[in-house]
Amino acid sequence: MAECKKCRKRNWNPFEDICSDCLIDVTVAKTKADGAAERELAQQETDLAQQELDAILVTTAYTLQGIEVTKYLGVLGCYR
């Protein structure tokens, strides 16, 4: 019988480096790490989107002294 490289228990499957118990532990740890990385990436994307929204200047004026208008979004209305 082969020996698990992680816990040193006898492994019933000689074609695997680690036993099924250690494989489950490694898989769970990897899944948790992947989930944390995905959450971090989503938070970074949210923060970037918020920064972009915060940079938008909204006004009813046609011209603004000292500010170059790069895009007109049109007239917005509020309906109730």
TAKAUR-V558598 format. One record per backbone hydrogen bond with DSSP energy under -1.0 kcal/mol. CO is the residue of the C=O (numbers start at 0). NH is the residue of the N-H. If there is no record, write none. Layout:
# TAKAUR-V558598
{{CO	NH} {CO	NH}}
This chain:
# TAKAUR-V558598
{{1	10} {3	7} {8	3} {12	15} {16	4} {18	22} {19	23} {20	24} {21	25} {22	26} {23	27} {24	28} {25	29} {26	30} {27	31} {28	32} {29	33} {30	34} {31	35} {32	36} {33	37} {34	38} {35	39} {36	40} {37	41} {38	42} {39	43} {40	44} {41	45} {42	46} {43	47} {44	48} {45	49} {46	50} {47	51} {48	52} {49	53} {50	54} {52	55} {63	66}}
